[in-house]
């Protein structure tokens, strides 16, 4: 979730954002509208960060070769833009059968109903996020922060436990449970074309008791992510970080910041 009054930017914790800027400069642009960015072979950004409305989280697409998945869905008001961006990647949209939800905040789930219908896709999320995604409990979705009316959706594949795996064509999407920002948050990652790509959507927080945030759990989750030694981090609001040293620096920067809380 983006909440400028409650989050800290990478620069504020000493993270050099040049790694993110480099991706913006070198990104593959599908057309003059900059509708899509290719992060690495088979991984695209199709929403957020200038590709759709500012309230959207970053929305990512993984093309596993024969089967694909979307990571999150934005806040909803620009879901049609995200749909157009998906088409602009050139992938076979009939192969995009999964929408993986990292957690149940409105800037990540508001576009689910529209995109699920367009793609005829299954929604995948952790069981602890069902009260937000399926029931639409307003204190959990935080929809009022954005003035959005959330349309509830069914989660077809419910994740439980510490880790589950999803086969996507020729690759495997691994979904570790990383509570802290919310109780049922996940941080999917994939090993593709020799690189480990981590989708750590809201590493930066913020934290709020209303959502069930837990800083102790979050610190444990961040240590899990550090152990993955990802080559590329696709963050939820603050861009793309690479190489592995930049990913580590980004995560450790927030660990240092919140050690004082």
Secondary structure by P-SEA (a helix, b strand, c coil): ccccccccccccccccaaaaaaaaaaccccccccccccccccbbbccccccccccccbbbbbbccccccccccccccaaaaaaaaaaaaccccccccbbbbcccccccccaaaaaaaaacbbbbbcccccccccccccccccccccccbbbbbbbcccccccbbbbbcccbbbbbccccccccbbbbbbbbcccbbbbccccccccccccccccaaaaaaaaaaaaaacccccccccccccccaaaaaaaaaaaaaaaccc
